[in-house]
C-alpha cells in the first residue's frame, strides 16, 4: 500500500499533481497586451522578448496643458523674468554708453560663460578625475581660438592706436606679422598635449570631448566673432540687431502669455502662433522706428578706427542723413504732419527686422531641440528666470552673422577708398619704408605738377 501511494505521488501524469499554469494576460512595459502560452514540455525554458534599447516615448500632455497661457505659476515666473530682464537691459545700456572696447569686453565675457556651460554639458566627473589637466586642455583650445579670431579683427585698429609710439609700433607690427604662426604653434601644442595624455580605456571619452570642444569653438567663435566685427563698423550695426532680438523675444513672451492658444512647433511646446505673429509685427515696426532714433547719434553710427575710448566725430554718410517725404497725397489736409523725415538706413532696418522676426527664432528652436536631445531644461542657471547665458544668446548668434553679412554686402561701398588703401599700405610697412614712400609720392606729384605747368 505504501509503495503504491509513493508511485502515485511520483506520477507526473496524475491529474491531482499537475502544476497549475496561469493564463491571465499581462501588459508589458511598453503597454502591449501579452497572452502567455503553456510550455510545450516540462522544464522547458520560457523565452522572454528582448527589451528594446530605444528610449520610451515621453508621455506628452495635451497642447493646452503645456501652453504658457494655461500655466498656473506663470505670473510668478513672469515677475522673476521681468526683474532679471530689467537688470540685463540696464547693464547693457550702460556698456553701450561706455563705448566700443567695453562692448567688446562684454562679448568676450559672454563667450567665456557660453563655453563654460557647453563644456559642462557633456562633462563626466568620474572620467575627469582620472584625467588630470584634461579640462585645462579645452580652455587652451578656447583661448587659442580667441587669440586667432580677435587678432585678425583688431590688428589694424591696434596698429592705428600705437602709431605714435615707435617702440610699441614695431612690437605690434612684429606680433601681427607672426600672428598666424603663433596661433598655429599654440594649436599644435594643444594637439600634441591631447595625444600624449590619451589613456587606455578612456579613448572614446577623450576623443568625444576633443570633438565636442571643436564644435563649441565653431558655434561660439564662428558666429559670435561677427559681433565684434560689426561693433567697430559702428555701434549701430551691433546695437540695432541685438535690440531687435530682445524685442522679438519679449513680444513673443507677452503675446504668448496672454493670447497663445495654437502651438507653433513641437520642439518648443510653449511657443505659439499668436506669440510668433505678434512678435514679428512688433519687431518690424520697432526696427523702423529705432533706426530713426539710433541713426541720429554719431556715437552709434561712426566707425571706430582704433582702440581708444574718446568721442567720435565723423561724416555719418548718406544713409544717416534725413530725407523729407511729403504725405499730402496720403493723408487728409487737416492732419498736422504733412511731411516726415526718414533716414535711408530705415529701409535696411526693415530687412534686419524681417530676419529677426522670422529666421532668427530658428536659433532658439535649434537650442530647444538640442536641450531635448540631452534631456536638460536649460544650459545653465546664470540668469534667474532665463536659464543660462547660452539660452539667451541662441538667436543673437544667428542674427549677428546675418547683420555683418548684410552690412558688408548691401551697405558698405565696394570701391576702395584712399583711406583704406593707405591703411593697408602703412600696416605692412616699417617706419623707414613709410618715409621712402612719402618721398617717392612727393617726387611723383612734383613731376606731375611740372608736366601740367
C-alpha positions in Angstrom: 0.0 0.0 0.0 2.8 2.4 1.0 4.6 1.7 -2.3 1.5 2.3 -4.3 1.0 5.6 -2.7 4.6 6.6 -3.4 4.2 5.7 -7.0 1.0 7.9 -7.3 2.8 10.9 -5.8 5.7 10.5 -8.3 3.5 10.0 -11.3 3.7 13.2 -13.4 0.6 12.3 -15.4 -1.6 12.2 -12.3 -4.3 14.9 -12.7 -4.2 15.8 -9.0 -0.5 16.5 -9.2 -0.4 18.6 -12.4 1.1 22.1 -12.0 -1.4 24.9 -12.5 -0.5 27.3 -15.3 -1.7 30.9 -15.0 -3.2 32.1 -18.3 -4.1 35.6 -17.2 -2.9 38.2 -19.9 -0.3 40.7 -18.8 0.8 44.1 -20.0 4.4 44.6 -20.8 6.5 47.8 -20.1 5.6 49.3 -23.5 1.8 49.0 -22.9 1.4 45.9 -25.2 -1.0 43.1 -24.3 0.7 39.7 -23.9 -1.2 36.4 -23.8 1.2 33.8 -22.4 1.0 30.2 -23.7 1.8 27.0 -21.8 5.2 25.5 -22.2 5.5 22.6 -24.7 7.1 20.3 -22.2 8.0 20.2 -18.5 11.2 22.0 -17.7 11.3 24.0 -21.0 12.7 27.5 -20.7 10.3 30.3 -21.2 11.7 32.8 -23.8 11.5 36.4 -22.9 11.3 39.0 -25.7 14.4 41.2 -25.7 13.8 44.7 -24.4 14.1 47.5 -26.9 17.1 49.7 -26.4 15.2 52.7 -27.8 14.0 55.3 -25.3 10.4 55.0 -24.2 8.5 57.8 -25.8 7.6 60.6 -23.4 4.0 60.9 -22.5 3.1 64.3 -23.7 0.3 66.4 -22.3 -2.4 67.9 -24.3 -1.2 71.0 -26.1 -3.3 73.3 -23.9 -1.6 71.9 -20.7 1.8 72.9 -21.9 1.0 76.4 -23.2 2.1 79.4 -21.2 -1.4 80.9 -21.1 -2.6 77.9 -19.1 0.4 77.8 -16.7 -0.8 78.4 -13.1 2.5 79.7 -11.9 3.1 82.0 -14.9 2.7 85.3 -13.0 5.4 84.3 -10.5 7.8 83.3 -13.3 6.9 86.4 -15.2 8.0 88.6 -12.3 11.3 86.8 -11.9 11.9 87.0 -15.6 11.0 90.7 -15.7 13.3 91.5 -12.8 16.2 89.8 -14.4 15.4 91.5 -17.8 15.4 95.0 -16.2 18.9 94.4 -14.7 20.2 93.0 -18.0 18.8 95.8 -20.1 20.1 98.4 -17.7 23.6 96.9 -17.7 23.6 96.6 -21.4 22.6 100.3 -21.9 25.5 101.3 -19.6 28.0 99.3 -21.5 26.8 100.8 -24.8 27.2 104.2 -23.4 30.8 103.4 -22.4 31.9 102.5 -25.9 33.4 100.0 -28.3 36.1 98.5 -26.1 33.6 97.8 -23.3 31.1 96.3 -25.6 33.9 94.0 -27.0 34.8 93.1 -23.4 31.2 92.2 -22.7 31.1 89.9 -25.8 34.3 88.2 -24.6 32.8 87.6 -21.1 29.6 86.2 -22.7 31.7 83.8 -24.9 33.6 82.5 -21.9 30.3 81.8 -20.0 28.8 80.1 -23.1 31.9 77.9 -23.4 31.8 77.0 -19.7 28.1 76.0 -20.0 28.7 73.9 -23.1 31.9 72.3 -21.7 30.0 71.2 -18.6 27.1 69.8 -20.7 28.9 66.5 -21.6 31.3 66.5 -18.7 31.6 63.4 -16.6 33.1 64.0 -13.2 34.3 60.4 -12.8 36.2 60.4 -16.1 37.6 63.9 -15.4 39.1 62.7 -12.1 41.0 60.1 -14.0 42.3 62.7 -16.5 44.1 65.5 -14.5 44.6 68.6 -16.7 42.2 67.4 -19.4 39.7 70.2 -18.7 42.6 72.7 -18.9 43.3 71.5 -22.4 39.8 72.5 -23.5 40.4 76.1 -22.3 43.8 76.0 -24.1 42.0 75.5 -27.4 39.4 78.1 -26.4 41.8 80.9 -25.8 43.9 79.9 -28.8 40.8 80.4 -31.0 40.1 83.7 -29.2 43.6 85.0 -30.0 43.3 83.9 -33.6 39.9 85.5 -34.3 40.3 88.7 -32.4 43.9 89.1 -33.6 42.7 89.2 -37.2 39.8 91.6 -36.4 41.5 94.0 -34.1 45.1 94.1 -35.5 44.5 97.1 -38.0 42.9 99.1 -35.2 45.7 98.2 -32.8 48.3 99.5 -35.3 46.4 102.8 -35.6 46.4 103.1 -31.8 50.2 102.7 -31.3 51.4 104.5 -34.5 52.7 107.5 -32.4 55.0 105.3 -30.3 57.8 103.8 -32.4 58.7 101.0 -29.9 55.2 99.8 -29.5 54.6 100.1 -33.2 57.5 97.8 -34.1 56.5 95.3 -31.4 52.8 95.3 -32.5 53.9 95.1 -36.2 56.0 92.0 -35.4 53.3 90.3 -33.5 50.8 90.9 -36.3 53.2 89.6 -38.9 53.7 86.4 -37.0 50.2 86.2 -35.6 49.1 83.1 -37.6 52.4 81.4 -36.8 51.9 82.0 -33.0 48.3 80.7 -33.1 49.2 77.6 -35.1 52.0 76.8 -32.7 49.6 77.1 -29.8 47.1 74.8 -31.5 49.7 72.2 -32.4 51.0 72.2 -28.8 47.4 71.5 -27.7 47.1 68.8 -30.3 50.3 67.1 -29.0 49.2 67.6 -25.5 46.0 65.7 -26.3 47.8 62.8 -28.0 50.3 62.4 -25.1 47.5 62.3 -22.5 45.5 59.6 -24.2 44.7 56.9 -21.6 43.8 53.3 -22.1 40.1 52.5 -21.7 39.4 56.3 -21.9 39.9 56.8 -25.6 36.2 57.1 -26.5 35.6 59.7 -23.8 38.7 61.7 -24.7 38.0 61.8 -28.4 34.4 62.6 -27.8 35.4 65.6 -25.7 38.0 66.6 -28.3 35.3 66.7 -31.0 32.9 68.5 -28.6 35.5 71.2 -27.9 36.0 71.9 -31.6 32.2 72.1 -32.1 32.0 74.6 -29.3 34.7 76.7 -31.0 32.8 76.7 -34.2 29.5 77.6 -32.6 30.8 80.2 -30.2 33.5 81.9 -32.3 32.3 81.0 -35.8 29.2 83.1 -35.2 29.7 85.5 -32.3 33.0 86.8 -33.7 30.9 88.6 -36.3 29.5 90.6 -33.5 32.9 92.2 -32.7 33.5 93.0 -36.4 30.1 94.8 -36.5 30.9 96.8 -33.4 33.8 98.6 -35.0 31.9 99.2 -38.2 29.6 101.4 -36.0 27.8 100.5 -32.8 24.5 101.0 -34.7 25.2 97.7 -36.7 25.6 95.8 -33.4 23.0 97.5 -31.2 20.0 97.5 -33.6 20.2 93.8 -34.5 20.8 92.8 -30.8 17.9 95.1 -29.7 15.5 93.6 -32.3 16.2 90.1 -30.9 15.4 91.2 -27.4 12.2 92.9 -28.6 11.2 89.8 -30.5 11.8 87.6 -27.5 9.9 89.9 -25.1 7.0 90.4 -27.5 6.7 86.7 -28.2 6.6 86.0 -24.5 3.9 88.7 -23.8 1.7 87.7 -26.8 2.0 84.0 -25.9 1.4 84.8 -22.2 -2.0 86.5 -22.8 -3.2 85.1 -26.2 -1.2 82.0 -27.0 -3.5 79.1 -27.9 -2.1 77.5 -31.1 1.1 75.5 -30.7 3.9 76.6 -33.1 6.5 73.9 -33.0 6.9 70.6 -31.1 10.5 71.4 -30.1 9.2 74.4 -28.0 5.8 73.4 -26.6 5.2 76.9 -25.1 5.8 78.7 -28.4 2.5 79.7 -30.1 1.5 81.1 -33.5 -0.1 84.1 -31.7 3.2 84.9 -30.0 5.2 84.4 -33.2 2.9 86.6 -35.3 2.6 89.3 -32.6 6.3 89.4 -32.1 7.0 89.6 -35.8 4.8 92.6 -36.3 6.2 94.3 -33.2 9.8 93.6 -34.3 9.4 95.0 -37.8 7.7 98.2 -36.5 10.3 98.6 -33.8 13.1 98.2 -36.4 11.8 101.1 -38.5 11.3 103.4 -35.5 14.5 102.5 -33.6 16.7 103.0 -36.8 15.4 106.6 -36.9 16.4 107.3 -33.3 19.7 105.5 -33.3 20.7 106.7 -36.7 20.9 110.3 -35.5 23.7 109.7 -32.9 27.3 110.0 -34.1 28.4 107.9 -31.2 26.4 105.0 -32.6 27.0 105.5 -36.3 30.7 106.5 -36.6 33.1 103.6 -37.2 36.0 103.2 -34.8 39.4 103.0 -36.5 41.5 102.5 -33.3 41.2 101.0 -29.8 40.7 104.3 -27.9 37.7 105.3 -26.0 37.4 109.0 -27.0 34.4 110.7 -28.5 33.8 110.1 -32.2 33.1 112.8 -34.8 32.6 111.8 -38.4 30.5 112.4 -41.5 27.7 109.8 -41.0 27.3 109.3 -44.7 24.1 109.4 -46.8 22.4 106.5 -45.0 22.1 108.6 -41.8 21.1 111.9 -43.3 17.4 112.7 -43.0 15.4 113.0 -46.2 11.9 114.7 -46.3 8.9 112.9 -47.7 5.6 114.5 -48.4 2.4 112.9 -47.2 -0.1 115.3 -48.8 -1.4 112.6 -51.2 -1.9 110.0 -48.5 -3.5 111.8 -45.5 -6.2 114.5 -45.1 -5.3 118.2 -45.3 -6.4 118.7 -41.6 -3.7 116.3 -40.4 -0.9 118.3 -38.7 2.0 116.3 -40.2 2.0 116.7 -43.9 5.7 115.9 -44.2 8.0 113.5 -42.4 11.8 112.9 -42.5 13.1 109.4 -42.9 16.7 108.1 -42.8 17.6 105.9 -45.7 19.0 103.4 -43.2 15.4 102.7 -42.1 14.9 100.7 -45.2 17.8 98.4 -44.3 16.4 98.2 -40.7 13.2 96.7 -42.1 15.3 93.9 -43.7 17.0 93.3 -40.3 13.6 93.3 -38.6 12.2 90.8 -41.0 15.1 88.5 -40.4 15.0 88.9 -36.6 11.3 88.1 -36.6 11.1 85.1 -39.0 14.6 83.5 -39.4 16.4 84.2 -36.1 13.9 82.4 -33.9 15.0 79.2 -35.5 18.2 79.6 -33.5 16.0 79.2 -30.4 14.3 76.2 -31.9 17.6 74.6 -32.6 18.7 75.2 -29.0 15.4 73.7 -27.8 15.9 70.6 -29.8 19.5 70.4 -28.5 18.3 70.6 -24.9 15.6 67.9 -25.5 18.3 65.6 -27.0 20.3 65.9 -23.8 17.2 66.0 -21.6 18.0 69.2 -19.9 15.8 72.2 -19.2 18.4 75.0 -19.6 22.1 75.2 -20.5 22.7 76.8 -17.1 21.2 78.9 -14.3 23.2 82.1 -14.5 20.2 84.3 -15.1 17.1 83.8 -12.9 14.0 83.1 -14.9 16.0 82.8 -18.2 18.4 79.9 -17.7 22.0 80.2 -18.8 23.8 82.6 -21.0 23.6 80.2 -23.9 19.8 80.2 -23.6 19.8 84.0 -24.2 22.3 84.0 -27.0 21.0 81.3 -29.3 19.1 83.8 -31.6 21.7 86.5 -31.1 24.4 84.5 -32.8 22.3 83.8 -35.8 21.4 87.5 -36.0 25.0 88.6 -35.6 26.1 86.6 -38.6 23.3 88.0 -40.8 23.8 91.6 -39.7 27.5 91.5 -40.6 27.0 89.8 -43.9 24.1 92.2 -44.8 26.2 95.2 -43.9 29.2 94.1 -46.0 27.0 93.1 -48.9 24.4 95.8 -49.2 25.7 98.8 -47.1 29.5 99.1 -47.4 30.5 100.5 -50.8 32.5 98.0 -52.8 35.0 100.6 -54.2 38.2 101.0 -52.2 38.7 104.5 -50.7 42.1 106.3 -50.4 41.9 105.9 -46.6 41.5 102.1 -46.8 44.4 101.8 -49.3 46.7 103.9 -47.1 45.7 101.8 -44.0 46.7 98.6 -45.8 50.0 100.1 -47.0 51.1 101.5 -43.7 50.1 98.5 -41.7 52.7 96.4 -43.6 55.5 98.9 -43.9 58.2 99.9 -41.4 58.8 103.5 -40.5 61.8 103.8 -42.9 59.7 102.3 -45.7 56.9 104.8 -45.0 59.4 107.7 -45.2 60.7 106.3 -48.5 57.1 106.0 -49.8 56.4 109.6 -48.7 59.4 110.9 -50.6 58.6 108.9 -53.7 55.0 110.2 -53.7 56.3 113.7 -53.4 58.6 113.2 -56.4 55.7 111.8 -58.5 53.4 114.7 -57.6 56.2 117.2 -58.3 56.8 115.7 -61.8 53.0 115.7 -62.5 52.8 119.4 -61.4 55.7 120.4 -63.7 54.3 118.5 -66.7 50.9 120.3 -66.3 52.5 123.7 -66.0 
